[in-house]
Amino acid sequence: MQKLKNLLLAGAFLISMLVSAQDKKEGEKESGYQFTSVKEIPCTSVKDQYRSGTCWSFSGLGFLEAEMLRLGKPTVDLSEMFVVYHAYSDKAVKYVRLHGSLNFGGGGAFHDVTNVIKQYGIVPEEVYRGLNYGEEKHVHGELDRVLLDNVKAVVENSNKKLTTAWYEVLNNTLDTYLGKLPEKFT
């Protein structure tokens, strides 16, 4: 008798597990939580640094673009690669002056962005995209290596003095990969 009672209880329990209370009709989708905007803060679009090692330029200019919006200025998309071009060029000069006792690579910091803008100005993305080497997105592995080999060769030069061509070669490399810098735009 006890076995029958236990079997009936177990059966009732299993049947109750199969049946569940349903508030919605069959086929009706759950709507989920609906967010309401309390305050919308304008922002620029997300940019993709892809495989360039230049997050410092993207984040620095993103901050400045957001600050311009906060101050009531129109939305702008500034050229990250314009900043990268000048920062790499300036970094190469420092590397050579310090006889290679400086890190030379794709990395940088926020102050590199503001220093470039202060010294060279800035252009919009539509004027200078920095994609002059057959890629749709920024891929700087080869560029970084070519630039590093260039400045290392200058520092390790057995002539014991700088030629007048080294800086032009460096900037021609940047022109080849990133494109020539615009002289003016409208």
LINBEL-V656933 format. One record per residue. N is the residue number from 0. RES is the residue in one letter. SS is DSSP state (a for helix, b for strand, c for the rest). NEAR is the number of other ideal C-beta (glycine too) atoms within 12 Angstrom. D_FIRST is the distance of its C-alpha to the first C-alpha in whole Angstrom. Layout:
BEGIN
n=N res=RES ss=SS near=NEAR d_first=D_FIRST
n=N res=RES ss=SS near=NEAR d_first=D_FIRST
END
This chain:
BEGIN
n=0 res=M ss=c near=7 d_first=0
n=1 res=Q ss=a near=8 d_first=4
n=2 res=K ss=a near=9 d_first=5
n=3 res=L ss=a near=10 d_first=5
n=4 res=K ss=a near=11 d_first=6
n=5 res=N ss=a near=12 d_first=9
n=6 res=L ss=a near=13 d_first=10
n=7 res=L ss=a near=14 d_first=11
n=8 res=L ss=a near=14 d_first=12
n=9 res=A ss=a near=14 d_first=14
n=10 res=G ss=a near=14 d_first=15
n=11 res=A ss=a near=14 d_first=17
n=12 res=F ss=a near=13 d_first=18
n=13 res=L ss=a near=12 d_first=20
n=14 res=I ss=a near=12 d_first=21
n=15 res=S ss=a near=12 d_first=23
n=16 res=M ss=a near=10 d_first=25
n=17 res=L ss=a near=9 d_first=26
n=18 res=V ss=c near=10 d_first=27
n=19 res=S ss=c near=9 d_first=30
n=20 res=A ss=c near=6 d_first=32
n=21 res=Q ss=c near=10 d_first=36
n=22 res=D ss=c near=8 d_first=39
n=23 res=K ss=c near=11 d_first=41
n=24 res=K ss=c near=8 d_first=42
n=25 res=E ss=c near=7 d_first=41
n=26 res=G ss=c near=7 d_first=44
n=27 res=E ss=c near=9 d_first=45
n=28 res=K ss=c near=8 d_first=47
n=29 res=E ss=c near=11 d_first=46
n=30 res=S ss=c near=7 d_first=50
n=31 res=G ss=c near=6 d_first=49
n=32 res=Y ss=c near=6 d_first=51
n=33 res=Q ss=c near=7 d_first=55
n=34 res=F ss=c near=7 d_first=57
n=35 res=T ss=c near=7 d_first=60
n=36 res=S ss=c near=7 d_first=64
n=37 res=V ss=c near=6 d_first=65
n=38 res=K ss=c near=6 d_first=68
n=39 res=E ss=c near=9 d_first=69
n=40 res=I ss=c near=10 d_first=72
n=41 res=P ss=c near=17 d_first=74
n=42 res=C ss=c near=16 d_first=74
n=43 res=T ss=c near=26 d_first=75
n=44 res=S ss=c near=15 d_first=73
n=45 res=V ss=c near=12 d_first=71
n=46 res=K ss=c near=27 d_first=74
n=47 res=D ss=c near=19 d_first=73
n=48 res=Q ss=c near=26 d_first=75
n=49 res=Y ss=c near=20 d_first=73
n=50 res=R ss=b near=18 d_first=74
n=51 res=S ss=c near=34 d_first=77
n=52 res=G ss=c near=27 d_first=77
n=53 res=T ss=c near=38 d_first=78
n=54 res=C ss=a near=26 d_first=75
n=55 res=W ss=a near=30 d_first=78
n=56 res=S ss=a near=43 d_first=80
n=57 res=F ss=a near=34 d_first=77
n=58 res=S ss=a near=23 d_first=76
n=59 res=G ss=a near=31 d_first=79
n=60 res=L ss=a near=38 d_first=80
n=61 res=G ss=a near=29 d_first=77
n=62 res=F ss=a near=22 d_first=78
n=63 res=L ss=a near=29 d_first=81
n=64 res=E ss=a near=31 d_first=80
n=65 res=A ss=a near=22 d_first=77
n=66 res=E ss=a near=19 d_first=80
n=67 res=M ss=a near=21 d_first=82
n=68 res=L ss=a near=21 d_first=80
n=69 res=R ss=a near=15 d_first=79
n=70 res=L ss=c near=12 d_first=83
n=71 res=G ss=c near=9 d_first=83
n=72 res=K ss=c near=15 d_first=85
n=73 res=P ss=c near=12 d_first=84
n=74 res=T ss=c near=17 d_first=81
n=75 res=V ss=c near=23 d_first=83
n=76 res=D ss=c near=26 d_first=81
n=77 res=L ss=b near=36 d_first=84
n=78 res=S ss=c near=38 d_first=84
n=79 res=E ss=a near=43 d_first=82
n=80 res=M ss=a near=43 d_first=84
n=81 res=F ss=a near=37 d_first=88
n=82 res=V ss=a near=44 d_first=87
n=83 res=V ss=a near=44 d_first=85
n=84 res=Y ss=a near=39 d_first=89
n=85 res=H ss=a near=34 d_first=91
n=86 res=A ss=a near=40 d_first=88
n=87 res=Y ss=a near=42 d_first=88
n=88 res=S ss=a near=34 d_first=92
n=89 res=D ss=a near=29 d_first=93
n=90 res=K ss=a near=34 d_first=90
n=91 res=A ss=a near=37 d_first=92
n=92 res=V ss=a near=22 d_first=96
n=93 res=K ss=a near=21 d_first=94
n=94 res=Y ss=a near=29 d_first=93
n=95 res=V ss=a near=30 d_first=96
n=96 res=R ss=a near=19 d_first=98
n=97 res=L ss=c near=16 d_first=95
n=98 res=H ss=c near=17 d_first=96
n=99 res=G ss=c near=19 d_first=92
n=100 res=S ss=c near=12 d_first=91
n=101 res=L ss=c near=20 d_first=89
n=102 res=N ss=c near=16 d_first=85
n=103 res=F ss=c near=33 d_first=86
n=104 res=G ss=c near=24 d_first=83
n=105 res=G ss=c near=29 d_first=81
n=106 res=G ss=c near=21 d_first=80
n=107 res=G ss=c near=33 d_first=81
n=108 res=A ss=c near=19 d_first=81
n=109 res=F ss=a near=22 d_first=81
n=110 res=H ss=a near=18 d_first=85
n=111 res=D ss=a near=33 d_first=86
n=112 res=V ss=a near=33 d_first=85
n=113 res=T ss=a near=23 d_first=87
n=114 res=N ss=a near=23 d_first=90
n=115 res=V ss=a near=35 d_first=90
n=116 res=I ss=a near=25 d_first=90
n=117 res=K ss=a near=15 d_first=93
n=118 res=Q ss=a near=17 d_first=95
n=119 res=Y ss=a near=24 d_first=95
n=120 res=G ss=c near=21 d_first=93
n=121 res=I ss=c near=33 d_first=90
n=122 res=V ss=c near=30 d_first=89
n=123 res=P ss=b near=23 d_first=87
n=124 res=E ss=c near=30 d_first=84
n=125 res=E ss=c near=15 d_first=86
n=126 res=V ss=c near=23 d_first=89
n=127 res=Y ss=c near=32 d_first=88
n=128 res=R ss=c near=26 d_first=84
n=129 res=G ss=c near=42 d_first=85
n=130 res=L ss=c near=24 d_first=84
n=131 res=N ss=c near=20 d_first=87
n=132 res=Y ss=c near=24 d_first=85
n=133 res=G ss=c near=10 d_first=83
n=134 res=E ss=c near=21 d_first=80
n=135 res=E ss=c near=11 d_first=78
n=136 res=K ss=c near=18 d_first=77
n=137 res=H ss=c near=33 d_first=78
n=138 res=V ss=b near=24 d_first=78
n=139 res=H ss=c near=34 d_first=80
n=140 res=G ss=a near=19 d_first=79
n=141 res=E ss=a near=21 d_first=83
n=142 res=L ss=a near=35 d_first=85
n=143 res=D ss=a near=30 d_first=84
n=144 res=R ss=a near=19 d_first=84
n=145 res=V ss=a near=26 d_first=88
n=146 res=L ss=a near=37 d_first=89
n=147 res=L ss=a near=29 d_first=88
n=148 res=D ss=a near=19 d_first=90
n=149 res=N ss=a near=33 d_first=93
n=150 res=V ss=a near=37 d_first=93
n=151 res=K ss=a near=22 d_first=92
n=152 res=A ss=a near=24 d_first=95
n=153 res=V ss=a near=32 d_first=98
n=154 res=V ss=a near=27 d_first=97
n=155 res=E ss=c near=17 d_first=97
n=156 res=N ss=c near=18 d_first=100
n=157 res=S ss=c near=8 d_first=103
n=158 res=N ss=c near=12 d_first=106
n=159 res=K ss=c near=10 d_first=105
n=160 res=K ss=c near=11 d_first=106
n=161 res=L ss=c near=21 d_first=104
n=162 res=T ss=c near=15 d_first=105
n=163 res=T ss=c near=9 d_first=106
n=164 res=A ss=c near=15 d_first=103
n=165 res=W ss=a near=28 d_first=100
n=166 res=Y ss=a near=22 d_first=99
n=167 res=E ss=a near=17 d_first=100
n=168 res=V ss=a near=24 d_first=98
n=169 res=L ss=a near=34 d_first=95
n=170 res=N ss=a near=25 d_first=95
n=171 res=N ss=a near=19 d_first=96
n=172 res=T ss=a near=30 d_first=92
n=173 res=L ss=a near=35 d_first=91
n=174 res=D ss=a near=23 d_first=93
n=175 res=T ss=a near=21 d_first=91
n=176 res=Y ss=a near=32 d_first=88
n=177 res=L ss=a near=38 d_first=88
n=178 res=G ss=c near=25 d_first=91
n=179 res=K ss=c near=18 d_first=94
n=180 res=L ss=c near=27 d_first=94
n=181 res=P ss=c near=24 d_first=95
n=182 res=E ss=c near=11 d_first=98
n=183 res=K ss=c near=9 d_first=98
n=184 res=F ss=c near=15 d_first=95
n=185 res=T ss=c near=8 d_first=95
END
